[in-house]
Amino acid sequence: MALLGQTTILEAISAIILLFTAFYFIFKPLSVKDNWQIAYLITLGRDLLLSLDFTGNLYNASFSDVELKNFIDKTSISKESIFLFIRPEDTFKETIIVAANCTQEKIKRFSEWYGLLVVNKRYINIFFIPTNLTNIPEYSDLLLICGPINLTDYNTNILQYLSSGKGIIEIANFSSIDPTTKTIFGITISSSSQPNTDVYINIPYSTTSDIYYPYKFFYNIPLVINSTQFDSSSGRFYGNFTFRNYTIPYEIDYQSKKVYFATNPILSVSERQSFSLNGYNFFLSYILSNSSFSISFKKTYNFTSFRGKNNVVLTDNNDQRIFLYEGSPTSKIPVAVLNSSRAAWIADFDIYNNATHDQKLALLSLILTVSGKKYYYSEPYSVYKIPYLDVENYDIYEVYKSTLGITYPSS
């Protein structure tokens, strides 16, 4: 537990250092030789960033041009003849495109699981599009492979994709591993067979560990739970919340912003409230509609086994690449592995189309970790950019950079 506290402190210290660096760039004095028009633009940009931050609007304005325009319209800047924008960096995008080398049935299931997320009160859309491994769409942020597939013939394509800042995840149960798969994911097959146990979440030693972000996301990202059944007598949607071997029926009361879980006695949970089910801790993050809500899992959590017959081992001894494992802390049998935070493998937990919500959240944590974070925009040639570091912490501690671009229309 001490490690977890140290990790949070280190993250906070890192954020403070970044903030001081950003303030240096924002407040550093302009030299006399600077053109007065440029100086005026940069001063205007500084004032806008500070105003957005101090009024609590920077986060939303960084991810929404509409929010930015609405704010500017209320200020004197709206009378200026300038062109400006704000671009977020170094965090997950509001739109993530996953190129999925999977069956249409699997792609449909992924889309149902992850179509829409709400994190720190902003909406994130995840789109799954079909692909082959010969022509992977350049505009995608992540390649998802439903394996096992021998990747030898696709080695060049996949390495080029990774080198462009994108990520790759393979969901597979392996009986053998080809050289390309071994290199990309840093795993191979062991000849020894080990008995199945619960699946545990590995604790990162520091914020630089490969597993730090999936660990952080699993315990903070709200997973959307969609209901498809409707009770005409009560006028409410209902369904099942599934984790481990438990299936807990629920009913959504959208008007009162509550979810009722069919335990004994009935458990009534309000939005933004912590609760426990069968000894495990959860948090009701959002009630999004009359048919959907989102839950985040809280420490400490173990899965029931979904390793199957995988006997995967690392090609090195860096157990900070192991996100999920069976066995014991001193003898880990990998169930999900990362390699340089850009490639990840996870055992096939949905082989019988019976994935539980905890397993879906494990995959989502990997998707958010390895997907590309780079934005692509066309910008005026002579735009002046001002970086600004900010932190949001409604659901998860999110450090991100907002870059304001500003110029004159004729530039």
C-alpha positions as CSV (number, residue, x, y, z in Angstrom):
1,M,0.0,0.0,0.0
2,A,3.0,2.3,0.6
3,L,3.9,1.9,-3.0
4,L,0.5,3.2,-4.1
5,G,0.8,6.3,-2.0
6,Q,4.3,6.9,-3.3
7,T,3.1,6.6,-6.9
8,T,0.3,9.2,-6.3
9,I,2.8,11.6,-4.7
10,L,5.3,11.1,-7.6
11,E,2.6,11.8,-10.1
12,A,1.6,15.0,-8.3
13,I,5.3,16.1,-8.1
14,S,5.7,15.5,-11.8
15,A,2.6,17.5,-12.6
16,I,3.9,20.4,-10.5
17,I,7.2,20.4,-12.3
18,L,5.4,20.4,-15.6
19,L,3.2,23.3,-14.5
20,F,6.2,25.4,-13.4
21,T,7.8,24.7,-16.8
22,A,4.6,25.8,-18.6
23,F,4.4,29.0,-16.5
24,Y,7.9,29.8,-17.5
25,F,7.0,29.8,-21.2
26,I,3.8,31.7,-20.6
27,F,5.3,34.4,-18.4
28,K,8.8,34.7,-19.8
29,P,9.4,38.3,-20.9
30,L,9.5,39.3,-24.6
31,S,12.7,40.9,-25.8
32,V,12.7,44.4,-27.2
33,K,13.3,43.1,-30.7
34,D,10.0,41.2,-30.8
35,N,7.5,42.7,-33.2
36,W,4.9,44.6,-31.2
37,Q,2.1,42.8,-33.1
38,I,3.5,39.4,-32.1
39,A,3.9,40.6,-28.6
40,Y,0.3,41.7,-28.5
41,L,-0.9,38.4,-29.9
42,I,1.1,36.4,-27.3
43,T,-0.1,38.6,-24.5
44,L,-3.7,38.1,-25.7
45,G,-3.2,34.4,-25.8
46,R,-1.7,34.3,-22.3
47,D,-4.6,36.3,-20.9
48,L,-7.1,33.9,-22.5
49,L,-5.4,30.8,-21.2
50,L,-5.3,32.2,-17.7
51,S,-8.9,33.4,-17.8
52,L,-10.0,29.9,-19.0
53,D,-8.0,28.2,-16.2
54,F,-9.1,30.6,-13.4
55,T,-12.8,30.3,-14.4
56,G,-12.6,26.5,-14.6
57,N,-13.3,26.4,-18.4
58,L,-9.9,25.4,-19.7
59,Y,-10.5,21.6,-19.7
60,N,-13.7,21.8,-21.7
61,A,-12.4,24.5,-24.1
62,S,-9.3,22.3,-24.8
63,F,-11.5,19.5,-26.1
64,S,-14.4,21.5,-27.7
65,D,-14.2,24.3,-30.2
66,V,-17.9,25.1,-29.3
67,E,-17.0,25.6,-25.6
68,L,-14.0,27.8,-26.6
69,K,-16.2,29.9,-28.8
70,N,-18.9,30.3,-26.2
71,F,-16.3,31.5,-23.7
72,I,-14.6,34.0,-26.2
73,D,-18.0,35.4,-27.2
74,K,-18.4,36.7,-23.6
75,T,-15.1,38.5,-23.6
76,S,-13.5,41.5,-25.4
77,I,-11.4,39.1,-27.5
78,S,-14.5,38.4,-29.6
79,K,-14.0,41.9,-31.1
80,E,-10.4,41.2,-32.2
81,S,-9.6,40.3,-35.8
82,I,-7.7,37.2,-34.9
83,F,-7.7,33.5,-35.6
84,L,-7.1,31.2,-32.6
85,F,-7.6,27.6,-31.4
86,I,-6.7,25.3,-28.5
87,R,-5.3,21.8,-29.0
88,P,-5.0,19.2,-26.2
89,E,-1.9,17.0,-26.1
90,D,-0.5,14.1,-24.0
91,T,-3.8,12.5,-23.0
92,F,-6.4,10.2,-24.6
93,K,-8.3,11.7,-27.5
94,E,-12.0,12.4,-27.5
95,T,-12.2,10.2,-30.6
96,I,-10.2,6.9,-30.7
97,I,-10.3,4.9,-33.9
98,V,-9.5,1.2,-33.5
99,A,-8.6,-0.8,-36.6
100,A,-9.8,-4.3,-35.7
101,N,-8.5,-7.4,-37.4
102,C,-11.5,-9.3,-36.1
103,T,-14.8,-10.9,-37.2
104,Q,-17.8,-8.6,-37.8
105,E,-19.4,-10.3,-34.8
106,K,-16.5,-9.3,-32.5
107,I,-16.4,-5.8,-33.9
108,K,-20.1,-5.4,-33.1
109,R,-19.5,-6.6,-29.6
110,F,-16.6,-4.2,-29.0
111,S,-18.7,-1.3,-30.3
112,E,-21.5,-2.2,-27.9
113,W,-19.0,-2.4,-25.0
114,Y,-17.1,0.8,-25.6
115,G,-18.9,3.0,-28.0
116,L,-19.2,5.9,-25.6
117,L,-17.2,6.7,-22.4
118,V,-17.5,9.7,-20.0
119,V,-14.2,10.5,-18.3
120,N,-13.7,13.7,-16.2
121,K,-17.1,14.8,-17.5
122,R,-16.0,14.7,-21.2
123,Y,-17.3,12.3,-23.8
124,I,-14.9,9.9,-25.5
125,N,-16.0,8.0,-28.6
126,I,-14.3,4.8,-29.6
127,F,-15.0,3.6,-33.1
128,F,-14.1,0.1,-34.3
129,I,-13.4,-0.3,-38.0
130,P,-12.5,-3.6,-39.8
131,T,-9.0,-4.0,-41.2
132,N,-6.6,-6.5,-42.6
133,L,-2.9,-6.6,-41.6
134,T,-1.7,-5.7,-45.0
135,N,-3.3,-2.2,-45.2
136,I,-3.8,-0.8,-41.8
137,P,-5.6,2.6,-41.9
138,E,-3.2,5.4,-41.2
139,Y,-5.8,7.5,-39.5
140,S,-6.4,4.8,-36.9
141,D,-5.0,5.1,-33.4
142,L,-4.8,1.4,-32.4
143,L,-4.6,-2.0,-34.1
144,L,-6.6,-4.7,-32.4
145,I,-5.9,-8.2,-33.4
146,C,-8.3,-11.1,-32.5
147,G,-5.8,-14.0,-32.6
148,P,-4.0,-16.1,-32.5
149,I,-2.4,-15.1,-35.8
150,N,1.0,-15.8,-37.1
151,L,2.4,-12.3,-37.6
152,T,5.6,-13.3,-39.5
153,D,4.3,-12.1,-42.9
154,Y,3.1,-8.8,-41.5
155,N,6.3,-7.9,-39.5
156,T,7.1,-4.8,-41.6
157,N,3.6,-3.4,-41.6
158,I,3.2,-3.7,-37.9
159,L,6.6,-2.3,-37.0
160,Q,5.9,0.7,-39.3
161,Y,2.5,1.2,-37.6
162,L,4.1,1.1,-34.1
163,S,6.9,3.5,-35.2
164,S,4.2,6.1,-36.1
165,G,3.2,6.4,-32.5
166,K,0.2,4.0,-32.7
167,G,-0.4,1.0,-30.5
168,I,-1.3,-2.7,-31.0
169,I,-3.2,-5.1,-28.8
170,E,-3.6,-8.8,-29.5
171,I,-6.4,-10.9,-27.8
172,A,-5.3,-14.5,-28.1
173,N,-4.8,-17.9,-26.5
174,F,-1.4,-19.2,-27.6
175,S,-0.3,-22.8,-28.2
176,S,2.8,-21.5,-30.0
177,I,4.3,-18.0,-30.7
178,D,6.0,-16.9,-33.9
179,P,9.2,-14.8,-33.9
180,T,7.3,-11.5,-34.8
181,T,4.8,-12.0,-32.0
182,K,7.7,-12.8,-29.6
183,T,9.5,-9.6,-30.6
184,I,6.5,-7.2,-30.6
185,F,5.0,-8.3,-27.3
186,G,8.1,-9.6,-25.5
187,I,6.5,-13.0,-24.7
188,T,7.1,-16.7,-25.5
189,I,5.7,-20.1,-24.5
190,S,6.8,-22.1,-21.5
191,S,6.9,-25.9,-21.6
192,S,5.7,-26.2,-18.1
193,S,2.0,-26.0,-17.2
194,Q,0.8,-24.3,-14.0
195,P,-2.6,-24.6,-12.3
196,N,-5.1,-21.8,-12.6
197,T,-5.7,-19.3,-9.8
198,D,-7.5,-16.0,-9.4
199,V,-6.2,-13.2,-11.7
200,Y,-4.4,-10.4,-9.9
201,I,-3.6,-6.8,-10.9
202,N,0.1,-6.2,-10.7
203,I,1.1,-3.1,-8.7
204,P,3.5,-0.6,-10.5
205,Y,6.7,0.4,-8.7
206,S,6.6,3.9,-10.2
207,T,4.9,6.1,-12.8
208,T,7.5,5.0,-15.4
209,S,6.5,1.4,-15.2
210,D,4.8,0.0,-18.4
211,I,1.9,-1.1,-16.3
212,Y,1.3,2.2,-14.5
213,Y,-1.3,3.5,-16.8
214,P,-3.5,0.4,-17.3
215,Y,-3.4,0.0,-13.5
216,K,-4.4,3.6,-13.0
217,F,-7.2,3.4,-15.7
218,F,-8.6,0.1,-14.3
219,Y,-9.2,1.7,-10.9
220,N,-10.5,5.0,-12.1
221,I,-12.0,4.9,-15.6
222,P,-15.8,4.6,-15.4
223,L,-17.1,1.7,-17.5
224,V,-20.4,2.3,-19.2
225,I,-23.1,-0.4,-18.6
226,N,-25.9,-0.4,-21.1
227,S,-29.3,-1.9,-20.5
228,T,-31.3,-3.5,-23.3
229,Q,-34.3,-4.7,-21.3
230,F,-37.3,-2.6,-20.4
231,D,-40.0,-3.1,-17.8
232,S,-43.2,-1.6,-19.0
233,S,-44.9,-1.8,-15.6
234,S,-42.2,0.3,-13.9
235,G,-41.1,2.2,-16.9
236,R,-37.5,1.5,-16.2
237,F,-34.6,-0.2,-17.9
238,Y,-32.9,-3.1,-16.2
239,G,-30.1,-5.6,-16.8
240,N,-27.2,-7.5,-15.1
241,F,-23.9,-6.2,-13.6
242,T,-21.4,-9.0,-14.0
243,F,-18.0,-9.5,-12.3
244,R,-16.1,-12.6,-11.3
245,N,-18.7,-15.3,-11.1
246,Y,-21.4,-12.9,-9.9
247,T,-24.4,-11.7,-11.8
248,I,-26.2,-8.9,-10.0
249,P,-29.6,-7.7,-11.5
250,Y,-30.1,-3.9,-11.5
251,E,-32.8,-1.4,-12.3
252,I,-32.2,2.3,-13.3
253,D,-34.3,5.0,-11.8
254,Y,-33.2,7.9,-14.0
255,Q,-35.5,10.5,-12.4
256,S,-34.1,10.1,-9.0
257,K,-30.6,9.4,-10.3
258,K,-30.3,6.0,-8.6
259,V,-29.5,2.4,-9.5
260,Y,-31.1,-0.4,-7.5
261,F,-29.2,-3.6,-7.2
262,A,-31.1,-6.8,-6.5
263,T,-29.2,-7.9,-3.4
264,N,-30.7,-8.9,-0.1
265,P,-31.8,-6.3,1.0
266,I,-32.1,-4.2,-2.2
267,L,-29.1,-1.9,-2.5
268,S,-30.0,1.7,-3.6
269,V,-27.0,3.7,-5.0
270,S,-27.0,7.3,-5.9
271,E,-24.8,9.0,-8.5
272,R,-21.3,9.7,-7.2
273,Q,-21.7,7.2,-4.4
274,S,-19.4,4.4,-3.3
275,F,-20.8,1.0,-2.7
276,S,-19.8,-2.7,-2.1
277,L,-21.1,-5.9,-3.7
278,N,-19.9,-9.3,-2.4
279,G,-16.9,-7.8,-0.7
280,Y,-15.7,-5.7,-3.7
281,N,-15.8,-1.9,-3.9
282,F,-17.2,0.2,-6.6
283,F,-18.2,3.8,-7.4
284,L,-21.3,4.9,-9.3
285,S,-19.7,7.5,-11.5
286,Y,-22.6,8.6,-13.8
287,I,-26.2,7.9,-14.5
288,L,-26.0,8.8,-18.2
289,S,-29.6,8.1,-19.3
290,N,-32.6,6.0,-18.5
291,S,-30.8,3.0,-19.9
292,S,-27.2,3.4,-19.1
293,F,-24.8,4.2,-16.2
294,S,-21.1,3.9,-15.5
295,I,-19.2,2.3,-12.7
296,S,-15.6,2.4,-11.7
297,F,-13.9,-0.4,-9.8
298,K,-11.9,0.4,-6.6
299,K,-9.0,-1.3,-4.9
300,T,-8.3,-4.1,-4.4
301,Y,-9.7,-6.3,-7.1
302,N,-9.1,-9.9,-8.3
303,F,-10.6,-11.6,-11.3
304,T,-11.7,-15.2,-11.6
305,S,-9.3,-17.1,-13.9
306,F,-9.4,-16.5,-17.6
307,R,-5.9,-17.5,-18.5
308,G,-7.2,-20.7,-20.2
309,K,-4.4,-22.9,-21.3
310,N,-1.9,-20.1,-21.9
311,N,1.6,-20.8,-20.6
312,V,3.1,-17.4,-21.6
313,V,6.3,-16.1,-20.1
314,L,8.3,-12.9,-20.6
315,T,11.3,-12.8,-22.8
316,D,13.0,-10.7,-20.1
317,N,12.7,-10.6,-16.3
318,N,10.9,-7.3,-16.1
319,D,7.7,-8.2,-14.3
320,Q,6.7,-4.5,-14.4
321,R,5.5,-5.4,-17.9
322,I,2.9,-7.8,-16.4
323,F,-0.5,-6.1,-16.0
324,L,-2.5,-9.1,-15.0
325,Y,-1.2,-12.4,-13.6
326,E,-2.1,-15.7,-12.0
327,G,0.0,-17.5,-9.4
328,S,1.7,-15.4,-6.7
329,P,3.6,-12.1,-6.4
330,T,6.9,-14.1,-6.5
331,S,5.9,-16.4,-9.3
332,K,3.7,-14.5,-11.8
333,I,2.0,-16.3,-14.7
334,P,1.2,-13.5,-17.2
335,V,-2.4,-13.0,-18.3
336,A,-1.9,-9.5,-19.8
337,V,1.4,-8.0,-20.8
338,L,2.7,-4.7,-22.1
339,N,5.9,-4.0,-24.1
340,S,7.2,-0.4,-24.0
341,S,3.6,0.9,-23.4
342,R,2.8,0.5,-27.1
343,A,2.1,-3.2,-27.5
344,A,-0.1,-5.3,-25.3
345,W,-1.3,-8.9,-25.2
346,I,-4.2,-10.2,-23.1
347,A,-5.7,-13.7,-22.9
348,D,-8.9,-14.3,-24.7
349,F,-11.5,-13.7,-22.0
350,D,-14.5,-13.7,-24.4
351,I,-13.8,-17.0,-26.2
352,Y,-17.4,-18.2,-25.3
353,N,-19.0,-14.8,-25.8
354,N,-19.5,-14.5,-22.0
355,A,-17.2,-11.6,-21.1
356,T,-17.9,-10.0,-17.7
357,H,-17.7,-6.3,-17.0
358,D,-14.5,-6.5,-15.1
359,Q,-12.8,-8.3,-18.1
360,K,-14.2,-5.6,-20.4
361,L,-12.7,-2.9,-18.2
362,A,-9.3,-4.7,-18.3
363,L,-9.3,-4.5,-22.1
364,L,-10.5,-0.9,-22.1
365,S,-7.6,0.0,-19.8
366,L,-5.2,-1.4,-22.3
367,I,-7.0,0.4,-25.2
368,L,-6.6,3.8,-23.5
369,T,-3.0,3.1,-22.6
370,V,-1.6,2.0,-26.0
371,S,-3.8,4.0,-28.4
372,G,-2.0,6.9,-30.2
373,K,-2.2,10.2,-28.5
374,K,-1.1,12.4,-31.4
375,Y,-3.5,14.9,-33.0
376,Y,-3.3,15.8,-36.7
377,Y,-4.4,19.3,-37.7
378,S,-3.8,21.7,-40.6
379,E,-2.7,25.0,-39.2
380,P,-1.8,28.5,-40.6
381,Y,1.8,28.8,-41.4
382,S,2.7,31.7,-39.1
383,V,0.7,30.7,-36.1
384,Y,2.2,31.5,-32.6
385,K,1.8,28.7,-30.0
386,I,1.6,29.0,-26.3
387,P,1.7,25.8,-24.2
388,Y,-0.1,25.5,-20.9
389,L,-0.2,22.6,-18.4
390,D,-3.4,21.7,-16.6
391,V,-4.8,19.0,-14.3
392,E,-8.3,17.6,-14.1
393,N,-9.4,15.1,-11.4
394,Y,-13.1,14.6,-11.4
395,D,-12.8,10.8,-12.2
396,I,-9.1,10.4,-12.7
397,Y,-6.0,12.4,-12.2
398,E,-5.3,13.6,-15.7
399,V,-2.3,15.9,-16.5
400,Y,-2.6,17.3,-20.0
401,K,-1.1,20.1,-22.1
402,S,-3.2,22.7,-23.9
403,T,-1.5,24.5,-26.7
404,L,-3.1,27.8,-27.8
405,G,-2.5,28.8,-31.4
406,I,-3.1,32.5,-32.3
407,T,-2.4,34.5,-35.5
408,Y,-3.9,37.2,-37.7
409,P,-6.3,36.0,-40.4
410,S,-4.0,37.4,-43.2
411,S,-1.0,35.4,-41.9
